[in-house]
Amino acid sequence: MAVRGGEYTPAVFESIQGQVVRRDPAQCVIEAGGLGYLLHVSLTTYDALPAPGEHTQLLLHPVIREDEWRLFGFARAQEREVFRALLRVNGVGPQMALGLLSGFRPEDLARAVGAACLLYTSDAADASVYG
């Protein structure tokens, strides 16, 4: 998934619907169209997943690198949006973003990321005026 001007370009994988095959606190397997997809999930999404054998739908965020493809699944759009915002923070990768979403509510993280962006912008403006 590419970032252009701070916005994500459309992904190949937007969502998945299928049967829950396995669910763990860090990942789940959803079978759709005869394929089992391993999705990395936060504890929030894990809690929202139905039992194995039940049907579910999750939003996706793919991370595609030269040596690996990983899919991250989200029960709510807000959680995926905050995940994507966290990825724009310097030094935060997908696993750390997922860990943060497992420990904090998406609303609280969104406010923290927004406040950090305001502080960074304010510091940069101060540096250009006073530097």
N, C-alpha and C positions, 0 to 999 in steps of 0.2 A: 504494500500500500504506500503510495507516494504522498508526500506533503508538498503542497504548492501554495506559497503565500500564507502559511499557517492553517490552511484548510486541507482536508483529506480529499483526494480524488476518489471517484467511485470505485468500490471494490468489486472484485470478481464474485466474492461470496458475501451476500448481504444477510441472509438468515438461513436457518435450517429447521425443518419440521421432521419429526420421526419418533421412533420408539427409543426410550432410554434403555440401553443395554447394561450399563454399569455407571455408578456414580460414586465418587470419592470427594472428600473436601477440596481437593485441588484440581480434579479433572473428571470428565464424564465421557462416555461413548454413546453417541446417538446414531442409530441405524436409519439411513434414509436412502431409498432407491437401491437397496442391496449392498450398500457400502457402510462400514462403521467408521464414523468420524470421531477422532479423539479431540476433545475440546478442553482447553485450560479454563477453569472457572474460579471466581472468587467464592468466599464463603457465603456471601449474600445470594449469589446465583445457585450455589449448591443447595442452600436452604429452600429455594423456590422450586427446585427440580422435583418432579413426581418420582414415585418408586420405579425401579426397573420393571419393564414390561408396559409401562404407561406411555402415552403420547405426550410430546412437548414441542415447543417452538422456542428457539433462541436466536438472538441477533448475533452476528459474527463480526469479528475483526481479524483479518488474516495478517500474519507477519511472515513475509517472504524474503528469505535471504538466499545467498548463493548456495549455501550448504544445507538449508533446512526450510521447511514450511511448517508453520504452527497456526492453529486456529484458536481464538479466544472467544468464549461464548458468554452472553449476557442475557439475563432475564428481563431487564428493563433498558429502555433507550437511554435514560439518564446515566445509568452506570457505564454504558459504552461511551457516551460523550465525555464523561469525566476521565475514563481510561485514556481516551485519545488526547484530552487536554494534558494529562500527566505525561504522556509520551513526548509532548513538546517541551517539557521542563528538562533543562540540561542535566544529564547524568541519570535520568530515570528511564529504564528500559521496561519491556513488557512484564517481566516477572516482578519487578519492584512495584510497578503500577498495580498489578493484580494483588500483591501483598498489601498495599495501602488500601485498596478497595475491600480487602478482607477484614481490615482492622478499623475502618472508619466508614461512616455513612457517605454515600456519594455527594449529598448536599453539603456536608461539612468540608469534604475535599475540594469541591468546586469553589466554595468560598475561600479556602486557603490558597488555592492556585490563583484565583482572581486577585487576592490581596498581595500575593507574592509578585504577580505581574505588575500591579500598581506600584509596589515598592521599587521594583527593578526599574520601571519607567521613570519614577520620581528620582531615583538615584542617578540614572543616566542623564536626566535633564539637569540636575544639580551639578553634575560633573562637567557638563558642557557650558553651564553658565559660570560656575566658579572655578573650573579647571583651567 
